[in-house]
């Protein structure tokens, strides 16, 4: 079986209908063709169709593509790529430093001579008691 055509029906007020009929006559189309063209454009652009007066867009309305594309200078692209490489390098360095810190912590945990380790918090609390006046 092939694609079957479906009918879409809706109501508009009389003034809108007259305006649509005038648009269709101006373009030498039927009302159905006007709506089919609009629906085709809507579907082709994933619902991103916007009606804009010709004066606001310029002379290239028929040739304009949607969504509009912007040309980016090569220097911008190169700088972006350089920054991505630098960020990747910094992430690798961070992972190396984290691995080194974890290795040092493991080494500290495995050390048998725990008595040689002096915690700064212990020193501060002992120092406060000896200097209190009382």
C-alpha positions in Angstrom: 0.0 0.0 0.0 1.1 3.5 -0.7 0.9 6.7 1.2 -2.7 7.8 1.5 -3.6 11.5 1.5 -5.4 12.6 4.6 -7.7 15.6 5.0 -7.1 18.3 7.6 -10.1 20.5 8.4 -10.5 23.6 10.6 -12.5 26.7 10.9 -11.4 30.4 10.6 -13.3 33.6 10.8 -14.6 35.2 7.6 -12.0 38.0 7.5 -9.1 35.5 7.8 -10.6 33.3 5.1 -10.9 36.3 2.7 -7.3 37.2 3.4 -6.1 33.7 2.8 -8.1 33.5 -0.5 -6.5 36.8 -1.6 -3.1 35.4 -0.9 -3.9 32.3 -2.8 -5.2 34.3 -5.8 -2.2 36.6 -5.7 0.1 33.6 -6.0 -2.2 31.9 -8.5 -2.7 28.9 -6.2 -5.6 27.2 -4.6 -6.2 27.5 -0.8 -5.3 23.8 -0.5 -2.0 24.4 -2.2 -1.1 27.3 0.1 -1.7 25.1 3.1 0.1 22.1 1.6 3.1 24.3 1.0 3.0 25.6 4.5 2.6 22.2 6.1 5.4 20.8 3.9 7.7 23.6 5.1 6.7 23.0 8.7 7.4 19.3 8.5 10.7 19.7 6.6 12.0 22.2 9.2 10.8 20.2 12.2 8.2 22.8 13.2 10.6 25.7 13.0 8.9 27.9 10.4 8.4 31.5 11.0 6.5 33.9 8.9 8.3 37.2 8.6 7.5 40.3 6.4 9.7 40.5 3.3 10.8 44.0 4.4 12.3 42.6 7.6 14.3 39.8 6.0 15.7 41.5 2.9 15.7 40.6 -0.8 17.0 37.0 -0.4 13.8 35.6 1.2 13.4 32.8 -1.4 17.1 31.8 -1.2 17.4 32.0 2.6 17.7 28.7 4.4 16.3 27.9 7.8 17.7 27.7 10.3 20.3 30.3 9.2 24.0 29.2 9.1 26.8 31.5 10.2 30.3 31.3 8.8 33.0 31.1 11.5 36.6 32.3 10.9 39.2 29.6 10.8 41.2 31.4 13.5 38.2 31.0 15.9 38.0 27.3 15.0 41.7 26.8 15.6 41.6 28.6 18.9 38.6 26.5 20.0 40.5 23.3 19.0 43.6 24.5 20.9 41.6 25.2 24.0 40.0 21.8 23.8 43.4 20.1 23.6 44.7 22.2 26.5 41.6 21.3 28.6 42.1 17.6 27.8 45.8 17.9 28.9 44.8 19.6 32.1 42.2 16.8 32.8 44.9 14.2 32.3 47.3 16.1 34.7 44.5 16.3 37.3 44.0 12.5 37.1 47.7 12.0 37.5 47.8 14.2 40.6 44.8 12.4 42.1 46.4 9.1 41.5 49.7 10.3 43.1 47.7 11.6 46.2 45.9 8.3 46.5 49.2 6.4 46.3 50.7 8.6 49.0 47.6 8.1 51.2 47.8 4.3 50.7 51.5 4.5 51.5 50.7 6.4 54.7 48.0 3.9 55.7 50.4 1.0 55.1 53.2 2.5 57.1 54.0 0.6 60.3 55.6 3.6 62.1 52.5 5.5 62.8 54.0 7.0 65.9 56.3 9.3 63.8 53.3 11.0 62.3 52.3 14.2 64.1 48.9 15.7 63.4 48.8 19.5 63.4 45.4 19.4 65.2 47.0 17.6 68.1 49.8 20.2 68.3 47.3 23.1 68.3 45.2 21.6 71.1 48.3 20.9 73.3 49.7 24.4 72.6 46.4 26.0 73.7 46.3 24.2 77.0 49.9 25.1 78.0 49.5 28.8 77.2 46.2 29.4 79.0 46.3 31.7 81.9 44.3 30.6 84.7 
